[in-house]
Amino acid sequence: MFYDRRSSHSLFPRQHILNRLEPTKSGAISLLNHIFGVSTNGVESQALCSCLKSSNSTVACSCCKASKFKCLIHSLIGLFRVLIRNSQRCQYKKLLWRHCLKPVFDKNKAISNGSEIERDLIDSYCSHKQVVSFVWAVTRSLVPNDLLGDYVTWRALRKNISKFVKLRRFERFSLKQCMYKLKSSHYPFLLKISFTDCPCGGLWKNDKTYGKRKKLCKVLCDAQWSLQNKIFRSWIYWYFSHVVVPLLGNNFYVTERETRKLDVFYYPKSTWNKLFKSTVSRLKDTNYGVLDHASLDKVLNERRISLGRSAFGFSRVRFLPKEKNVRPLANLRAPSKFLFAGKKNSIVNVKALKQQGRFIWFKSANSALRELFVVLQIIKADDPDKLGASVFDYNDMYQSLYHFIHSVRKGSSFSSKMYIVVADVAKAYDSIDQDVLIDIMNDAIPLGTYFFRNYSRLFCNKKSIKAMAHQLCSHHCYRKQEMLKIEASIQLSSTGCVFIDKGTGVEFSNQMLQRVLAEHLKHNILQIGPDYYLQEVGISQGSILSSLLCSFYYGHLEKNVILPFLEKACQISSRTDKTKLGFRSNEDRRSLQLPENQRCHSSSNKSFLSGKPLASNLNVSYINSVDEGKYFTNNYVAGSYSNWLNIDKPQNLLLRFIDDFLFISTSQQQAASFFSRMQRGFRAFNCYMNFEKFGLNFDIEEPSLNKRFYAGADGMQFIPWSGLLINCKNLEIQADYTRYMYTLLKKRMHSVENRFNVKPILRLKKKEITILGLHAFVRVLKKKQSRYKELIYLLRTKIDELRPEGASRHMQYAVDDSHSSLFWKIRY
């Protein structure tokens, strides 16, 4: 149902059983067998055929002779004939546009700006209420009334459909939920089950209970109820699995969105096809080049020759809606097959081509890049300077901020104000220069031969045993030492699992790894729909190397452009400060030369930068001159000697989570200089910032800039960065819940596993922890104060008994509502 772009000209997909059957007796019998699994073999099959071959169905069997009504099988055959006929005559397109609003576009806007129409199409998904209304309208026109039950059943069934449509990703819907509040006694066709000598009844029961027809009435009633329940369950299961699900998949493109990855969105197929064509057209103009069959054949043949068993195929692409555009995601985990053409004949057609050619399977790109991934992980651990200011999880962020705060507090007697700049690279993956990245990675991968050994880890839980494949890598120079060291570390860290050495391995040279990487970057073949494309700019999202390659690329940018720029800005700032004090001669400059450890420098670990503060009235033209290697001095008012010596040197921290930059400085001028440099972008790296995602906590001469900071009820300012809120005063971090402000949380909360080893400390006494828990309990119960008055009174009494005379400052901070005002703006 998910990510299916295919659509047919009928109500259901082409291979659906209702499209393959005719509204005849034989078609109804086939549908009967498909839904209920009726056996048509042996004596029962002959009895069924004898019943159905009669032209007059009212006298076809003994149960029909004894009753004015048809037996169950004959009733179902008639109902299923109507069902098949209705499926072929259903006016589903009219129902679709009646219940799901058709998007209306401004023609002038569509012609002038292609991105505007993409925004309109992205927001043109159908609400869950509209989808349920369409499904129910089709159900009413498709399914006969006897198979739907009475009006009470209709309401219950529609509610169950609504629950199914509103499911989130990875949630399950059981048969019990499908049958919620549905009763078999409300379905007329189930009331026709009777235990007579009619051979039709033998088709529905295969257990011993049915064979004893002439026993006590109680036994027969129990058997009849059991039979009704089985038939009812089979019908409801078939309705949801073969009517509701194909109906949604054939008429809607079902997907998630980047900002709401657990919610499910339903786009009408016609709307999604317009968005799909618009996105493909945009990508062809910027990133992708079209490949015909002959060019694709040539690329894959050359890859098989150059890479051998490391050759990989192409990847299929799907589109993920964002707020303003669509992001292409390539599935590099799946293998692919390609039809190579044979020798050309004078008469060429599709059938002859398939007979001459042959299919060849290729491994997935991620499996071919596995050895390279292991090598890059080792480089990341052994030489983190090559990745610049990269952080890869919240634990790295926490550690970096902790060390920076410690250094600031240690070097200053008073609390320095922090100036923060947050920047985000626009289209980070899609704008990377492939040639520059290949040069960077060729320098990063050390020369020599690499040995890889395969091993597995077996994990056992309550339900099953899982095996995870891994590889050990060692360099040729230190093969034995590295193997022993890695094996020892793995065995020590393999608590709760079994470590198995497969005894197999492979050997790669650095030239081979470089060829694989170059082939992956320069000849990345993507399949979008039926067409093939070559990615000419950027790298694919979905590769196991994507985040690492991005970190190496922007780490090289930091090392060669951003850090030298900030160092130069610090040096020119020092000269400007000395000019302000009136020291013009070389002797004066030498007399006040700072010690070596206080000069402007750049730390190699996490890009700590330090230097003298810039001039207080630094303007944009001065910042631009710094980047060009020029500077000038103004006639500033000279300051006093003692004040200049007491100026604390500013300290800086630069962090980057893939493509999200965070710069913190104790100097406003340095933060302003960093902002100006990032705003201009880096042409040599094809790297430009998203102006709408800049975040600042200070004023700057930029009227159109949105600072994007959040202020709590206590006046404390926070800047959002990579899912976190950073306190602008003390750099404390907390999860970013601002997107839930003033909204009602209707979805059930999921338990989230703590993936990162972040353990913030709140120093409280044991008694204070108890008070804090009781205080939180009271806040929750106050939502229903009239119901829990007595319990709230008892809890408050207990809090008063435990409350100490002088609470610690940590306790006072924790119970102050102004520090957690964000949570009280969320509706529960």
N, C-alpha and C positions, 0 to 999 in steps of 0.2 A: 504493500500500500504506500510506503514511503518512497519518495524520490522517483516516481514512475511518470515519465513524460509521455509515454505511449497512450494513444487514445483511439477508439474505434468509432465507427458511424452508427453504432447500436448502443443500447442501454448498458450492456455489460461488455467486458473484454471479448475479443474474438473467439477464444477457446472456451468460453463459458458454456456450461452444459445447456442452458436455456437457448443459446444461439445455435446449438447443434441438433436440437430436437424439433420435430414437427408436432403440431397440435392434433395428434392422432392417438389411437389406443396404444400402439407400440411405443410412441414417444412418451406417453404418460406412464406406461409400465417401466420404461427405462429410468424415468425420473423417480418413480416409486422405489426402484431398486437402489438408486443413488442416494436417496435420503434415508431410507430405513434399513438398507442392507438386506432386503428380502432375498432369500435363497430361491432360485428357480431351477433347482436340480432335482432329479428323481421323481418320486410319486407326487410330491407337492407341486412340482412344475407342471406335470400332466393335468392335475386337478385344476390348477390356475388357468391353464390354456383352455380346458374344457369350459370353464366358467366364462372366459372372456370371448370365446369364439361365437357364443350365442348372439344372434342379432337382437333379441329382446332381452335387455339387461334386467328387466324386472322379474324374470323367471329363470335366471341363469343359475341359481343355486338354491338350496333348501331354505337358507335363512331368509331369502327374498320372498319365497312362497309363504312362509309363516308370518311375515310382517309386511306392512304397507310401505316400509322404507327399504332403501337399498342397504346392502351390507357395507362394512367398512371399506373393503377393497374397491368395490364398485363406486362408492362415494368418492374415494380419493382419486380414482382414475378420472372421474368427471371433473373434479376440482383441479387436478394437475393439467388437464387439457386446457382449461380456462386460463390457468397460470401461464402456460407456454404461449398461448395466443395473446394474452395481455402483454407479455414481455416483448413481443414483436410489433405490437401496435402502440406501445406507450409513447406519448408525446413528452419525452423527458426534457427536451431542449426548452420547450415552453415553460415547463415546471422549474427548470434551473434558473432561467432569467426572471421568472416571477418571484421566486423565493430568495434568490441571491442577486443582489443589486449589481447591475452592469456599470462599470466605472465610466465616468464622463470626463473627457479631456478637453482642454482648450486648444483648438487647432493651431492658433497663432503661437502659443507657447510650445507646442510640440514641434513646430517647424523651426523656431528660433533656437531652442536649446534642447538637445537630446537628453541631458541629465535631468531636466525637470520632468519629462515624461516617465523616466525611470523611477523617480521619487513617487509619482502618483501611482504607478503600477505596483510598487513595493507595498504601499498602504492599501491596496485594493483587494485584500484577502477577505474572505467571508467570516462573519462571526459564527460562533458555535450554534447560536440560536437559528441563524439562517440555514446552516447545514442540516440541522435536525429537522427543520421545517421541510426542506427539500426531500430528505430521506423518507419522511413520513408521507409526503404527498405521493411519491413514487410507490411506496408500499400500498397505499390505499387504492391506487390505480392498477396495481400489479397483482396483489394477493386477493383471492376471493374472501368474502366475509366469513365464511365458515372456518377458514384457516386462521383468521385473526381473532376470533372470539367475539365477545360482546363489548359494550361501551366501557365497562369497568376495566376489561383487559386492555383496551386501546390506550387508556390513560397510563396504565402501568407499563405497557410495552414502550410507549413513547418516552417515558421517563428513563427507562433502561437504555434506550437508544441515545438519549441525551447524555447519560453518564458515560457511555462508550465513546461518543464523539469528544467529550471534554477530557478524556484521559490524557495524561502527560506522557512524555517519552519514558520508556522503560517500565511503565506501569502495566499490570496485567488485568485482564477482565475474565473472570471465570464463568463457567456455565451457570453456577449458582447465582451470580449477579445478573446474568441474562434473564433468568427465570424469576427474579425477585417480584413478589406479589402477583405472580401469574398462577392461575389455578386451572387445572385440566378440566374441571367441571364446567368452566365457562366456554369451552370449545365444543361446538355441536358435533363435529365429526368424531370426537372421541367417545361420545355417548352411544355410538352404534356398535361398540364392541360387545359381542354376545357369544357365549359358548354353546354352540349347537353342533349338529352333525355336518355343517357346511365345511367343505375342505378349505375354504378361505381362511378360517381361523387358525389352521395348522401352520400357516405361513408366518405367524407372528410370535409363536411360542415354541421354543426348542427345549425347555427344561422339563423336568418330571412333573411339575405341578399341573401343567396343562393336560398332560395325558390322562389325568384322573378326573375326567369331566363329570362322572356320575357320583362323585363323592358328596360329602356334606356341603351345604350352601355356603358355609363360612369359608371353606377352602376355595370355592369358586369365586367368591367375592374378593378374597385376597389376591387370587391370580388375576382377576379382572383389573383390580387397582394397580397391580404391578405392571401389567401389560400396558395400561393407559399411561402410566408414568414413563415407561420406556419409549413409547411412541411419541409422547409429548416432548420429552427431552431431546429425542432425535430431530424433531421438527424445529424446535427453537434453536438448537445448535446449527442446523443447516441454514436457517433464516439469517442468523448473524454472520456465519462464516461464508455463505455463498450468495447472499443478497446484499447485506449492509456493507461488508468490507469491499467486494468488487464494485459496488455502486460508488463508494467514496473514491476508490483508486482509479476508476475509469473517468470520473467527472471532475476530480480535484487533484491538484498537485499538492501533496502533503509533505510538509517540511517544518523545520524549526527556524528560528532567527538567531542572529549572532548575539543579540542582547538578551534574548529569552530562550536559552538553549534547551530548556526542559518543557516548554510549552509547544503545542502543535498548532500549526496554521494551515488553513485550507484555501488555496488559490484555485479559482476556476481554470480549467485547462486552457481556454482561449486567452485569459489574462496572462497566465504564466508563459504561454508561447510568445506573446508580444514582448514580455520582459526578457525572455530568453533570446529572441532575435536582436533586440536592442543591445543587450549585453555582449553578444557575440560580435556584432558589428563594431562596437566600441573597442573590444579586445583586438580585433583584426587591424584596427588603425593604430594601436599603441604597442601591443605585446606579442601578438600571434601572427604567424604567417601560414598560409594554406599549403597543405601538402597533397599532391595528387597520388594516385596509386603507384605510379612508376617511381616517383621520388621516395615514397615510403618504402617500397621494395628495395631500393638502392641503399637507403640508410640502414635498414635492418640487416641486409646482407653484409655490409661493411662492418657493422657492429659485431656480428657473429664471427667474422674473421679476425678482428683486432682484439676482442675481449675473450673469445673462447667460451668457456663455461660460465664466465661472469657476465655474459650478454643478457640483457633484459629487454623487455618489450615496451609497449606504450601503456599509458594510464588513462582511465576514464575520468571525466570531470563532471562534477555537479556544482550548482550555484547555491550559495547561502545568502539569503537576504540580510542586508545591514540596514542602518537607519536611512541612508541616502542612496546607496547603490548596492551592487551585488558582488560578492566575493567568490571567485572560482576556487574550488577545492578538488585537488586531484587525488584519486585513490591509487596510491603507489604500493599498496599491500597486496593487490590481486594480480595473479598471473594473467597473461594475455596470449591469444593465438592469432596468427596471421596466415592468410592464404597467398602463398607465393605462386606466381603464374609460371607455367611451363613454357615450352618453345611456342613461338607465335606461328599460327597457321594463316592461310590466305583468308579463310572465313572464320571470324572470331565472334563468338557470342558467349553469353553468360554460362550456359550449360557446358559448352566446350571448354571454357576457361576453368570451370570447377573440375572437369574430368582431367584436364592436363595438369592443373596445379595440385598443391598439397598443403595441408595445414601443418604449421609448426608452432609448438608451444614455447613461450618464453617465460622465464622466471620473473617475479615482480621486481620492481626497481629497489624496493626496500631490502629485499633479500640479497640483491647484488651489492648493495651499499653497506652491508652489515660489517664487513671487515674494516672498511674505511671509518665507519662510525666508532668502532672500538678504538682505532688509532687516535681519532680526534678526541675521544673521551680521555685517553691517557695524556695527550697534549694539554687538554684543559686542566687536568689535575697537576701535572708537573710544571707547566709554564703558563700560569694564568695571565701573565702580562700580555700575551698575544691576543687575549680577548678583551683587553682594556678594562673598562669599569663595569663589566657584565656581572649581573647577579642572576641566579637561576631559580631561586625559590625564596619564600618568605624568611627562611632561616638566614640566608645570606644577607638579605636586607636588614634584618634585625641586628646581626653581628656588626655590619658596617656602620649602622647608625649608632650602635652602642660604643664602638671604639672612637667614632668621631666626637660624640658628646663627651666622652671621657677626656679626650685630648683638649677640647675647648675649655672644659671646666678646670682642667689641670693648669692650662697656660694663662688663665685669666682669673683675677680676684673677684670679678663681678660677672653677673649673668649677661652674656652678649646677646643681642638681638639677631635672630636668624632671618636671612633673606633667601627666599626659595623661588626657583624657576622650574617649572615642569613643561616639557616639550614632547611632542609625539611626531614621529616621522610619517609623512603622508605616503600611503601605499608602499610600505617598507619592503615587503617581499617582491612586489611587482616592479620596483624601480631600481633594483640592484644591477649594476653594470657587470655582466658576466665575465668579460675579459679582465677587469680589475680584480674580481673575486678569484679567478683562476690564478693570477699572479700572486695574490696574497696567500692562497692555500698551498701553492707550490713552494713558497718560502717557509710556510709553517710546518710542512711534513718533513721530518728529518730524513736524510739519505740512509740507505741500507735496506736490509731484508727483514721482514716481519714474519714471525711464526705464530700461527693461531691454532689453539687446541680447543676442541668442543667438549662441553660438559653440560649437565642438566641438574636442575634443582627440583626435588619432589616435595610439594607441600600437601599436607593432609588436613582437611577440615571435616566437619560433621557429615557433609554430603558426598564429597568426592575427593579424588587425588588429582592434583594438577602438576604438570611438568612444565618448567620454563627452561628454554634453551639459552645458553650463554657461551661466550668465547673468552679464552685467555690469550693475551697477546704479549709477545716479548720481542725485543730488538736483538739483532744478531750478535751485537757486542757483549751483551750481558744476558745471554739466553738462560743459562742454568740458574744464576742468581735471581733473576726476575721471576722465573717460573716458581721457584721455591718460595719466594716472598709472596707472590700472588696467591699460591695455593694455601699457604698458611693463613693469610688474611681472609680468604674465602671460607676456610673451615672454621675459623673463629667467629665469623659473622653468620654462619649457617645454622644458627639455633632454630629449632622447630622445623627443620627440613633435612633432606638427605642429599648429599653431594655425590654425584655420579660422574666419573670420568669416562667418556665414550671411547677414548683411545684413538680418536681420529683427529686429523689436523690438516692444515693447508699452509702454504708458504706464498707470500706476496712480496714483491719488490716495491720500492717507493714509486718507480716509474709506472708500474701497473696500477697502483692506487691513484696516481695522478691521471692516468688515461681513463679510468672508470669515472673519476670526478668530472673530467672535461667532457666525457660523453654524456654524463647526466645533465650537465649545465648547458652545453652548446647544442645538443641534439635530443632535447627532452620532447618526446612526441606525446601529444594529448589528443584524446578522442572526445569530441563534443558532439553528441548526437551521432549521425552517420559519417561525419566528416573528421579529418585528421588535421592537426595543426602542429607547427613547430614553435616552441616558445623562444622568441628572439631577445626579449628583455625580461629580467627578473628571474626568480626561482619559484618552484612550485611549493605551495603549502600542502602539507600532507606527507612530505618526506621525513625520514628519521633524522636527516641532516639539516633540515630547514632552520631550526632555531640556532644550531651551532654555527652554520655558515653565516647567518645574520649577525651573530655575535662577533665572529672573526672579522667580518666586513666593517662593522661600525667600530669595533675595537681598533682597527687600523686607521680609521678616520680620526678617532680621538687621539691616537698616539702621534699622528703626523700633522694634524691641523688644529684640533681644538686645544690640546694641552700647550703646544707652542704659542698659540694665540694668547692664552691666559698668562703664560710666563712673560711674554713680551708686554702685555698690558700691565703686569706687576712691575716690571723694570721701568717702564715709562712713567708709571705712577710714582715710583720712588724718586726719579729725577724731578718730576713736577713738584713733589713735596719739598725737596731740597731747594728748588728755585723759589718756592713760596717763602722759605726762611731767609733768603737773601744771600746764600752761599754761592758765589759765582766762580771762585778760583778752584784749581785742582787741589791746592793745599787744604782749603776748607772741606772739600769733598773727602779727601783722604783722612782728615782729622776726625770726621764723623762716620767713617766707613763701618758698617755693621759687621758683627762677627759672622763667620761662615755659616753657622747653624741658624742664623736669623735672616739670611738672604732669601730671595725668591727662589723656590725650588718646587719640584714636583715629586711626590712620593710615588714609588712604583706600585704600591699596594693600594688598590681601590681608589687611585687617583686623588689622593689628598693633595691639595694645592695651597700654598701659603705665600704671602708677600705683603708689600705695603699697600695701604688703601689708596684708591684713586682719588682725584680731586673731588671735592664735594659738589661742584657744579659742572660735572663732566657732561658734555652734550653729545648728540649723535654724531656730529662731524668729527669729534675727537675719537670716538669709538671706531668710526670707519677708517680713520687714519692709522689706527693701531694695526688693523688687519692688513693694510697695505705696507706696513713697515715704516711709516712716517709718524712724526709727532711734532707738536708745536707747543709753546708755552705762552700763557697769558700773564698779564701783569696782575698777579693776585696780591692781596694784602698779606704782608709778611706776618707769620705767626711767631710765637715766642719759642725760644730754644727748649725750655723745659717741657712745654706742651708737646713739642714734636717728639721728644724722647719718650714721653709717656704713652704715645700712641701704641695700642696693641696691634700686633700684626694680624691681619685677617686670615682665617682658616677656611678651607673649602673642602667640599666633598662632592664628587661626581659619581653617580650611579646610573646604570642603564639596565632595564629589564627588557631584553631583546631590542625593541625599538622605542621604548619609553624612557626619556632622559629625566633625571632628577639632579639639580644642581643646588647646593646649599652653601651659603657664604655668610660670614660675619660682616661683610662689606656690601653695602647697597650698590656701590659703583661697579664692583666686580660682577654682581648679579645682573646689573643692567647691561654691562658689556657682553656677558654671556648670552643674554636674551637677544641683543641686537645681532650678534654673530649667527645664532641659530635661526633667527628670522630671515636672514638673507639666503641661507641654504649653502650647499656645497656642490658647485657645478661639476667638478672633476669626478665626484662620486654619484652624480645624479640623485642627490639627497636633498629633499626640501621638507620643511616642517608643515604640519597641519595648523594653520593659524587659529582655527576655532578651538583647538585643544591646548593652547598655551595656558599656563596657570602661574600667577604671580601673587605674592602677598605684600607688595609695595607698589607705590604710585610710579607711573612712567608716562612720558608724553606719547601716548598712543590712544586716541579717542575711541577707535573701533575695537579695542582689545577687551575681551571678557576675562576677568581675572580668575573666575572659576574656583573661588574658595567658599567654604561653608563656615558660618559663624554660629556657635551654640548659644544657648540662653545665658551662659556665663560670660559671653563676649569673646570666648576663645576661638581663634581662627584655625581652620583645617584646610589643607589642600589635598584633593584626591589624586592618587597616583597608583596605577596598577592594582586596583581593588582595595587599596588602603586609604585611610585618612591620616595625614601626618600633621601633628600639632605644630603650628608655626612658632610656638614659643619654646617648648622643651623637647620637640621632635619625638614625642610619644606616638605610637602607631596603634591604630585600631581598625577593625573591619569597616568597609564603606557600605553603610545601609541607607544612604541618602536617596537611592532610587525607589525605596519603599515608603518614603515620606508622604503622608496624606493619602495613602492608598490602603485599601482593605485587603488583608492577607486571608484569602479564602482557601488556598491550597494547604494541604497538610504538610507539616515540616518533616524533612528527612534527616535521619541521623548521618552526620558527616564525619568520616574518619579523619583523624588528624594526620595529614601526610607529612607535615613539617615538624621539625624538632624545636619549635618555638615555645618556650616556657616562661612567659612574663611573670614577675614576682610581685605580689601584693603582701607586704609584711603586716600580718594581723595576728593577734593572739587567738587562742582556741575559742575563748569566750566570745570574742568579737566576730569570729566566723559564724558561730551559732546565731548571734544577733543579726548578722547580715542575711543569713538564710531566712530567719523568721520575718525580717523586714520585707524581703522580696515576696514571701508568701502572702503577707498582708496586702501588698500592692496588687497581686493577682486577684485575691478574693474581693477586693474593693470593686471590681467590675460587676460583681453580683452581691452588692452589700446587703440588700434586703434578705437574701437567702442565707447568708453566713454571718449574721450579726453577732450571735453568741460566740462563734469560733473566732471572729476577728477580735472581740473583747478579750478572750482568753489569751490570744497570741500577743496582744499589746501589753497585757498584764505581765506575761512572761518576759517580754522585752524590757519592761521597766525594772524587773527584778535582776536581770542580767546586766543591765547597762552600767558600766563603771562610772565613777565620778568624773574622771577626765579622759575622754576618748582620744585615741591617737589621731594624728593628722591624716593618716591613711584611711582610718575609719570614717572620719568626717568627710573626706573627699569622696568615698565610695557611696555614702547615703545621700549626698547632695544631688537633688534632681537637676540642678542646672548643668551638671557635668554629663548627664545622660539625657539631655533634652531631646535628642534625635529619636530615641526609642518611644518617647511619649507622643510623638507626632505620627506614629504608625498605628493604624487601626487594626485591632486584632479581632 
